[in-house]
Amino acid sequence: MKCPKCANMETKVIDSRAVEDGMGIRRRRSCEYCEHRFTSYEKVAVTDLFVIKRDGSKQMYDRDKLRKALIIAFGKNNLSLEKIEDIISKLENKRSGMGKEIKSEKIWEDVLHVLKAENDVAYVRFASVFMEFETLADFQEILG
């Protein structure tokens, strides 16, 4: 693996441990040239999952798109990117073996379920986009 500091390709693994309930591996590495230490992660990739959009079109599942939506939902709350990655990984693990297609509504419902337990503000922010809130009454309904 290439060192992020000096771009040397010779690095060694110092420590490895399972993460995300055994679905990934966290590795501490050291560059053999500059001795810079860094962390890398390995996980099973979701490669052939298609998302069926509301209009019926299909597109490849994009983990980055979900990550961006969660970062926006959590806003300025002190939630680490590692926690967001953990939420996404748990959702992906739940979906594994459920087929090669999933409706976008199912993804958003699953995210809302996790957010409701995790953070009320993130839940309302995410729901306002997913459910296309247009009035104050829409917000009051979900809060009630």
Backbone as ProteinMPNN parsed JSONL, in Angstrom:
{"seq_chain_A": "MKCPKCANMETKVIDSRAVEDGMGIRRRRSCEYCEHRFTSYEKVAVTDLFVIKRDGSKQMYDRDKLRKALIIAFGKNNLSLEKIEDIISKLENKRSGMGKEIKSEKIWEDVLHVLKAENDVAYVRFASVFMEFETLADFQEILG", "coords_chain_A": {"N_chain_A": [[0.841, -1.177, 0.0], [0.493, 2.236, -0.741], [2.321, 4.821, 0.812], [0.797, 7.548, 2.424], [2.185, 9.857, 2.941], [4.805, 9.966, 1.714], [4.536, 8.545, -0.622], [5.787, 6.131, -1.072], [5.889, 2.702, -1.947], [6.507, 0.616, -0.285], [5.391, -0.647, 2.52], [4.7, -1.775, 5.848], [2.653, -3.987, 7.784], [1.686, -3.284, 11.017], [-0.198, -3.8, 12.969], [-3.256, -5.594, 13.127], [-6.79, -5.71, 13.244], [-10.111, -6.925, 13.723], [-13.038, -5.218, 12.637], [-16.317, -3.664, 12.69], [-18.085, -5.769, 13.431], [-16.658, -8.019, 12.526], [-16.78, -7.75, 9.786], [-14.934, -6.257, 8.516], [-11.476, -5.148, 8.338], [-9.122, -3.458, 10.252], [-6.075, -1.947, 9.757], [-2.945, -1.069, 11.05], [-0.269, 0.617, 9.701], [3.151, 1.027, 8.661], [5.448, 3.087, 7.016], [8.227, 1.983, 5.237], [10.176, 3.627, 4.335], [9.933, 6.433, 5.149], [8.96, 6.076, 7.683], [6.459, 6.885, 8.486], [3.34, 6.495, 10.103], [0.166, 5.032, 9.505], [-3.365, 4.357, 9.025], [-5.253, 1.767, 7.537], [-8.182, 0.415, 5.971], [-9.985, -2.552, 5.311], [-12.693, -3.97, 3.63], [-15.59, -5.855, 2.696], [-16.811, -5.218, -0.479], [-19.772, -3.722, -1.727], [-20.813, -4.451, -4.69], [-22.529, -5.049, -6.839], [-25.136, -4.023, -6.537], [-28.193, -2.679, -7.388], [-30.045, 0.315, -7.297], [-33.391, 1.116, -7.235], [-34.945, 3.879, -8.265], [-37.377, 6.431, -7.312], [-38.696, 7.228, -9.648], [-38.557, 4.978, -11.165], [-36.255, 4.491, -12.566], [-32.953, 2.988, -12.692], [-29.925, 2.776, -10.835], [-26.476, 2.261, -10.02], [-25.659, 1.24, -6.696], [-24.407, 3.63, -4.44], [-22.163, 4.178, -2.116], [-20.864, 6.496, -1.262], [-22.713, 8.51, -1.768], [-24.701, 8.0, 0.125], [-23.167, 8.378, 2.427], [-22.603, 11.151, 2.251], [-25.199, 12.168, 2.533], [-25.773, 11.395, 5.163], [-23.812, 12.816, 6.566], [-24.674, 15.418, 6.126], [-27.181, 15.239, 7.39], [-26.464, 14.829, 10.084], [-25.146, 17.153, 10.518], [-23.74, 19.692, 12.431], [-23.421, 18.203, 14.68], [-21.504, 16.38, 17.016], [-20.404, 13.88, 15.67], [-18.452, 11.228, 14.731], [-16.728, 10.507, 11.655], [-16.103, 7.882, 11.512], [-18.147, 6.671, 12.966], [-20.309, 7.204, 11.283], [-19.509, 5.718, 9.054], [-19.669, 3.22, 10.234], [-22.438, 3.0, 10.672], [-23.338, 2.946, 8.002], [-22.06, 0.612, 7.099], [-23.284, -1.347, 8.707], [-25.898, -1.181, 7.739], [-25.456, -1.984, 5.087], [-24.522, -4.596, 5.515], [-26.812, -5.735, 6.546], [-28.368, -5.753, 4.261], [-27.074, -7.554, 2.608], [-27.31, -10.419, 0.633], [-29.969, -10.074, 0.048], [-30.741, -9.817, -2.515], [-30.194, -8.379, -5.815], [-31.251, -5.944, -6.341], [-32.703, -3.006, -4.932], [-35.196, -0.926, -3.587], [-35.088, 2.613, -3.494], [-36.598, 3.789, -1.52], [-36.659, 1.838, 0.467], [-34.019, 1.83, 1.341], [-33.876, 4.428, 2.44], [-35.85, 4.23, 4.427], [-34.687, 2.328, 6.128], [-32.424, 3.787, 6.925], [-33.657, 5.927, 8.257], [-34.802, 4.521, 10.401], [-32.501, 3.754, 11.829], [-31.434, 6.287, 12.415], [-33.426, 7.39, 14.02], [-33.098, 6.064, 16.418], [-30.528, 6.855, 16.977], [-30.081, 9.733, 16.816], [-32.112, 12.421, 17.332], [-32.309, 14.944, 16.023], [-30.849, 14.566, 13.64], [-32.453, 12.611, 12.56], [-34.873, 14.025, 12.01], [-33.921, 15.938, 10.202], [-33.001, 14.319, 8.085], [-35.371, 12.984, 7.425], [-36.885, 15.135, 6.541], [-35.891, 15.672, 4.033], [-36.115, 13.201, 2.68], [-38.885, 12.69, 2.863], [-39.81, 14.865, 1.622], [-40.577, 17.427, 2.848], [-42.621, 20.302, 2.959], [-43.967, 22.227, 4.358], [-44.4, 23.825, 7.586], [-46.153, 22.323, 9.042], [-45.615, 19.737, 8.179], [-43.202, 19.198, 9.478], [-44.083, 19.387, 12.14], [-45.811, 17.24, 12.256], [-44.12, 14.972, 12.091], [-42.643, 15.316, 14.371], [-44.518, 14.979, 16.307]], "CA_chain_A": [[0.0, 0.0, 0.0], [1.271, 3.463, -0.896], [2.375, 5.715, 1.969], [0.139, 8.823, 2.099], [3.101, 10.985, 3.161], [5.905, 10.04, 0.749], [4.128, 7.764, -1.795], [6.569, 4.904, -1.179], [5.026, 1.521, -1.997], [6.951, -0.379, 0.689], [4.871, -0.44, 3.869], [4.488, -3.028, 6.567], [1.533, -4.008, 8.71], [2.12, -3.339, 12.41], [-1.276, -4.369, 13.775], [-4.527, -5.819, 12.432], [-7.893, -6.142, 14.102], [-11.433, -6.96, 13.092], [-13.965, -4.123, 12.944], [-17.657, -3.799, 12.115], [-18.574, -7.121, 13.706], [-15.937, -8.985, 11.714], [-17.0, -7.522, 8.355], [-13.835, -5.451, 7.986], [-10.213, -5.238, 9.055], [-8.386, -2.202, 10.427], [-4.645, -2.25, 9.807], [-1.974, 0.002, 11.286], [0.862, 0.387, 8.806], [4.306, 1.899, 8.784], [6.224, 3.208, 5.789], [9.594, 1.525, 5.455], [11.095, 4.68, 3.898], [9.873, 7.624, 6.009], [8.473, 5.598, 8.979], [5.139, 7.456, 8.776], [2.341, 5.484, 10.454], [-1.178, 5.362, 9.051], [-4.366, 3.303, 9.168], [-6.014, 1.392, 6.348], [-9.327, -0.443, 6.246], [-10.42, -3.473, 4.264], [-14.048, -4.477, 3.858], [-16.242, -6.433, 1.525], [-17.448, -4.163, -1.258], [-21.072, -3.973, -2.324], [-20.478, -4.052, -6.055], [-23.542, -5.275, -7.871], [-26.453, -3.685, -6.035], [-28.849, -1.598, -8.128], [-31.074, 1.047, -6.571], [-34.528, 1.511, -8.065], [-35.348, 5.21, -7.838], [-38.825, 6.664, -7.278], [-39.231, 7.337, -11.001], [-38.427, 3.686, -11.822], [-34.92, 4.311, -13.142], [-32.023, 2.222, -11.856], [-28.535, 3.187, -10.83], [-25.636, 1.482, -9.112], [-25.587, 1.695, -5.31], [-23.266, 4.513, -4.23], [-21.914, 4.369, -0.681], [-20.493, 7.897, -1.036], [-23.939, 9.313, -1.768], [-25.319, 7.793, 1.437], [-22.285, 9.017, 3.405], [-22.83, 12.594, 2.168], [-26.523, 12.443, 3.095], [-25.679, 11.268, 6.618], [-23.007, 13.938, 7.072], [-25.579, 16.569, 6.124], [-28.211, 15.019, 8.402], [-25.89, 15.032, 11.413], [-24.758, 18.553, 10.592], [-22.64, 20.066, 13.317], [-23.351, 17.312, 15.837], [-20.177, 15.771, 17.142], [-20.425, 12.466, 15.325], [-17.251, 10.953, 13.941], [-16.902, 9.857, 10.357], [-16.025, 6.445, 11.775], [-19.497, 6.248, 13.375], [-21.122, 7.231, 10.068], [-19.097, 4.532, 8.284], [-20.204, 2.056, 10.946], [-23.882, 2.959, 10.375], [-23.485, 2.509, 6.608], [-21.65, -0.794, 7.007], [-24.334, -2.187, 9.303], [-27.013, -1.21, 6.791], [-25.047, -2.808, 3.946], [-24.485, -5.994, 5.964], [-28.212, -6.158, 6.666], [-28.884, -5.943, 2.91], [-26.378, -8.601, 1.86], [-28.119, -11.617, 0.438], [-31.377, -9.728, -0.183], [-30.971, -9.639, -3.948], [-29.325, -7.436, -6.524], [-31.953, -4.675, -6.506], [-33.389, -2.51, -3.75], [-35.859, 0.357, -3.829], [-34.488, 3.707, -2.728], [-37.435, 3.995, -0.336], [-36.245, 0.869, 1.487], [-32.758, 2.332, 1.897], [-34.161, 5.591, 3.291], [-36.575, 3.763, 5.615], [-33.697, 1.707, 7.014], [-31.609, 4.862, 7.493], [-34.5, 6.629, 9.231], [-34.926, 3.662, 11.579], [-31.242, 3.871, 12.57], [-31.294, 7.658, 12.897], [-34.391, 7.637, 15.102], [-32.479, 5.554, 17.635], [-29.198, 7.451, 17.158], [-30.044, 11.176, 17.009], [-33.413, 12.981, 16.94], [-32.154, 16.047, 15.074], [-30.452, 13.968, 12.359], [-33.646, 11.916, 12.069], [-35.801, 15.007, 11.443], [-33.28, 16.543, 9.018], [-33.0, 13.321, 7.018], [-36.771, 12.763, 7.054], [-37.41, 16.3, 5.819], [-35.482, 15.544, 2.634], [-36.683, 11.969, 2.135], [-40.347, 12.804, 2.772], [-40.061, 16.096, 0.878], [-41.351, 18.376, 3.64], [-42.825, 21.591, 2.305], [-44.559, 23.187, 5.284], [-44.121, 23.639, 9.01], [-47.024, 21.227, 9.498], [-44.915, 18.48, 7.905], [-42.252, 19.003, 10.571], [-44.832, 19.156, 13.362], [-46.371, 15.893, 12.193], [-43.095, 13.96, 12.403], [-42.233, 15.532, 15.754], [-45.605, 14.55, 17.187]], "C_chain_A": [[0.884, 1.237, 0.0], [1.175, 4.323, 0.365], [1.723, 7.052, 1.599], [1.057, 10.033, 2.251], [4.15, 11.094, 2.059], [5.658, 9.249, -0.542], [4.993, 6.521, -2.042], [5.623, 3.703, -1.127], [5.394, 0.454, -0.959], [6.457, -0.009, 2.084], [4.7, -1.791, 4.526], [3.33, -2.868, 7.537], [2.076, -4.191, 10.118], [1.084, -4.07, 13.259], [-2.512, -4.53, 12.907], [-5.583, -6.207, 13.453], [-9.209, -6.052, 13.342], [-12.249, -5.756, 13.557], [-15.306, -4.438, 12.31], [-18.166, -5.238, 12.225], [-17.946, -8.165, 12.791], [-16.091, -8.801, 10.217], [-15.915, -6.662, 7.723], [-12.599, -5.646, 8.832], [-9.568, -3.858, 9.078], [-6.921, -2.569, 10.568], [-3.849, -0.979, 10.092], [-0.752, -0.343, 10.458], [1.969, 1.393, 9.078], [5.072, 1.891, 7.465], [7.665, 2.806, 6.085], [10.626, 2.566, 5.026], [11.104, 5.851, 4.889], [9.379, 7.317, 7.429], [7.16, 6.246, 9.412], [4.167, 6.321, 9.083], [0.966, 5.958, 10.023], [-2.074, 4.138, 9.184], [-5.017, 3.037, 7.828], [-7.139, 0.458, 6.781], [-9.599, -1.326, 5.043], [-11.818, -3.941, 4.619], [-14.597, -5.025, 2.557], [-16.993, -5.322, 0.812], [-18.803, -4.624, -1.78], [-20.957, -3.504, -3.761], [-21.625, -4.144, -7.046], [-24.967, -5.029, -7.379], [-26.997, -2.499, -6.829], [-29.949, -1.0, -7.272], [-32.148, 1.455, -7.563], [-35.069, 2.818, -7.498], [-36.875, 5.348, -7.88], [-39.438, 6.703, -8.673], [-39.099, 6.033, -11.796], [-37.071, 3.446, -12.468], [-34.036, 3.549, -12.153], [-30.642, 2.834, -11.949], [-27.777, 2.341, -9.819], [-25.675, 2.096, -7.713], [-24.307, 2.493, -5.124], [-23.128, 4.821, -2.74], [-21.596, 5.833, -0.369], [-21.718, 8.803, -0.965], [-24.649, 9.208, -0.417], [-24.493, 8.467, 2.527], [-22.527, 10.527, 3.431], [-24.176, 12.965, 2.795], [-26.489, 12.364, 4.618], [-24.865, 12.399, 7.23], [-23.871, 15.197, 7.142], [-26.629, 16.432, 7.224], [-27.672, 15.279, 9.807], [-25.395, 16.456, 11.602], [-23.579, 18.779, 11.501], [-22.603, 19.236, 14.597], [-21.994, 16.631, 15.853], [-20.25, 14.263, 16.919], [-19.258, 12.205, 14.391], [-17.608, 10.312, 12.606], [-16.846, 8.341, 10.522], [-17.398, 5.904, 12.177], [-20.427, 6.221, 12.161], [-20.797, 6.025, 9.196], [-19.657, 3.261, 8.913], [-21.701, 1.89, 10.668], [-24.1, 2.421, 8.959], [-23.141, 1.037, 6.467], [-22.705, -1.73, 7.589], [-25.541, -2.288, 8.38], [-26.684, -2.086, 5.593], [-25.014, -4.285, 4.319], [-25.892, -6.563, 6.092], [-28.789, -6.501, 5.291], [-28.242, -7.112, 2.169], [-27.241, -9.85, 1.798], [-29.589, -11.344, 0.17], [-31.685, -9.517, -1.656], [-30.079, -8.567, -4.521], [-29.99, -6.087, -6.754], [-32.641, -4.306, -5.202], [-34.021, -1.171, -4.101], [-35.224, 1.417, -2.941], [-35.286, 3.97, -1.454], [-37.037, 3.059, 0.8], [-34.943, 1.321, 2.143], [-33.049, 3.465, 2.877], [-34.93, 5.191, 4.546], [-35.622, 3.131, 6.622], [-32.83, 2.763, 7.692], [-32.407, 5.609, 8.554], [-34.65, 5.831, 10.52], [-33.672, 3.764, 12.455], [-31.114, 5.259, 13.184], [-32.243, 7.96, 14.048], [-33.824, 7.166, 16.439], [-31.187, 6.292, 17.98], [-29.252, 8.929, 17.543], [-31.329, 11.792, 16.462], [-33.297, 14.073, 15.875], [-31.781, 15.511, 13.69], [-31.646, 13.253, 11.73], [-34.59, 12.893, 11.373], [-35.209, 15.634, 10.178], [-33.317, 15.585, 7.834], [-34.425, 13.091, 6.507], [-37.318, 13.921, 6.232], [-37.037, 16.253, 4.34], [-36.167, 14.343, 1.992], [-38.187, 12.092, 1.908], [-40.783, 14.099, 2.103], [-40.981, 17.072, 1.625], [-41.446, 19.704, 2.902], [-43.365, 22.651, 3.251], [-44.133, 22.88, 6.715], [-44.963, 22.491, 9.576], [-46.382, 19.86, 9.26], [-43.919, 18.164, 9.022], [-42.984, 18.68, 11.868], [-45.411, 17.74, 13.404], [-45.337, 14.835, 12.586], [-42.59, 14.119, 13.852], [-43.286, 15.022, 16.744], [-45.786, 13.114, 17.2]], "O_chain_A": [[1.914, 1.269, 0.674], [0.091, 4.526, 0.912], [2.06, 7.632, 0.567], [0.748, 11.113, 1.749], [4.373, 12.179, 1.522], [6.484, 9.283, -1.454], [4.927, 5.929, -3.119], [4.667, 3.695, -0.352], [4.653, -0.513, -0.783], [7.042, 0.847, 2.748], [4.57, -2.816, 3.857], [3.059, -1.779, 8.042], [2.829, -5.126, 10.389], [1.427, -4.851, 14.146], [-2.784, -3.693, 12.046], [-5.308, -6.938, 14.404], [-9.388, -5.223, 12.45], [-12.164, -5.333, 14.71], [-15.425, -5.356, 11.499], [-18.615, -5.834, 11.247], [-18.622, -9.087, 12.334], [-15.583, -9.614, 9.445], [-15.969, -6.371, 6.528], [-12.658, -6.234, 9.912], [-9.48, -3.18, 8.054], [-6.561, -3.403, 11.399], [-4.057, 0.054, 9.455], [-0.257, -1.469, 10.51], [1.743, 2.461, 9.646], [5.313, 0.838, 6.875], [8.247, 3.246, 7.076], [11.814, 2.416, 5.312], [12.158, 6.218, 5.407], [9.379, 8.201, 8.285], [6.789, 6.164, 10.583], [4.171, 5.299, 8.397], [0.635, 7.136, 10.157], [-1.6, 3.028, 9.425], [-5.301, 3.964, 7.071], [-7.058, -0.2, 7.819], [-9.458, -0.897, 3.898], [-12.098, -4.269, 5.772], [-14.126, -4.696, 1.469], [-17.733, -4.566, 1.442], [-18.962, -5.764, -2.217], [-20.997, -2.304, -4.031], [-21.672, -3.373, -8.005], [-25.893, -5.745, -7.761], [-26.352, -1.455, -6.931], [-30.692, -1.718, -6.604], [-31.862, 2.06, -8.596], [-35.589, 2.853, -6.382], [-37.57, 4.487, -8.417], [-40.571, 6.262, -8.865], [-39.482, 5.98, -12.965], [-36.767, 2.324, -12.875], [-34.323, 3.475, -10.958], [-30.236, 3.343, -12.994], [-28.357, 1.782, -8.888], [-25.719, 3.317, -7.563], [-23.244, 2.087, -5.593], [-23.88, 5.621, -2.184], [-22.011, 6.352, 0.667], [-21.747, 9.754, -0.185], [-25.136, 10.205, 0.116], [-25.051, 9.062, 3.45], [-22.644, 11.118, 4.505], [-24.276, 13.965, 3.507], [-27.114, 13.183, 5.292], [-25.203, 12.888, 8.308], [-23.798, 15.951, 8.112], [-26.934, 17.405, 7.914], [-28.358, 15.887, 10.63], [-25.243, 16.913, 12.735], [-22.54, 18.134, 11.361], [-21.829, 19.539, 15.506], [-21.418, 16.346, 14.803], [-20.167, 13.477, 17.863], [-19.099, 12.886, 13.378], [-18.646, 9.668, 12.457], [-17.471, 7.605, 9.759], [-17.771, 4.802, 11.775], [-21.246, 5.311, 12.029], [-21.699, 5.382, 8.659], [-20.068, 2.34, 8.208], [-22.176, 0.775, 10.453], [-24.941, 1.549, 8.743], [-23.851, 0.294, 5.79], [-22.983, -2.787, 7.021], [-26.141, -3.355, 8.252], [-27.532, -2.849, 5.13], [-25.432, -5.134, 3.531], [-26.131, -7.73, 5.783], [-29.598, -7.42, 5.163], [-28.811, -7.61, 1.197], [-27.824, -10.273, 2.796], [-30.381, -12.281, 0.073], [-32.783, -9.082, -2.003], [-29.307, -7.928, -3.806], [-29.367, -5.177, -7.301], [-33.103, -5.173, -4.46], [-33.433, -0.376, -4.834], [-34.869, 1.156, -1.792], [-34.715, 4.333, -0.426], [-37.076, 3.447, 1.967], [-34.783, 1.209, 3.359], [-32.543, 3.472, 3.998], [-34.694, 5.75, 5.617], [-35.735, 3.367, 7.825], [-32.533, 2.659, 8.882], [-31.889, 5.893, 9.634], [-34.628, 6.401, 11.61], [-33.772, 3.848, 13.679], [-30.728, 5.393, 14.345], [-31.892, 8.711, 14.958], [-34.047, 7.799, 17.471], [-30.796, 6.348, 19.146], [-28.567, 9.353, 18.474], [-31.605, 11.697, 15.267], [-34.093, 14.119, 14.937], [-32.335, 15.952, 12.683], [-31.826, 13.287, 10.513], [-35.056, 12.622, 10.266], [-35.921, 15.836, 9.194], [-33.625, 15.988, 6.713], [-34.652, 13.013, 5.299], [-38.125, 13.713, 5.326], [-37.785, 16.741, 3.493], [-36.729, 14.447, 0.902], [-38.702, 11.651, 0.88], [-41.975, 14.398, 2.025], [-42.019, 17.487, 1.109], [-40.478, 20.168, 2.299], [-43.236, 23.846, 2.982], [-43.582, 21.819, 7.007], [-44.528, 21.779, 10.481], [-46.581, 18.934, 10.046], [-43.802, 17.019, 9.459], [-42.56, 17.8, 12.616], [-45.487, 17.123, 14.467], [-45.651, 13.908, 13.333], [-42.16, 13.145, 14.47], [-42.965, 14.678, 17.881], [-46.667, 12.609, 17.896]]}, "name": "protein", "num_of_chains": 1, "seq": "MKCPKCANMETKVIDSRAVEDGMGIRRRRSCEYCEHRFTSYEKVAVTDLFVIKRDGSKQMYDRDKLRKALIIAFGKNNLSLEKIEDIISKLENKRSGMGKEIKSEKIWEDVLHVLKAENDVAYVRFASVFMEFETLADFQEILG"}
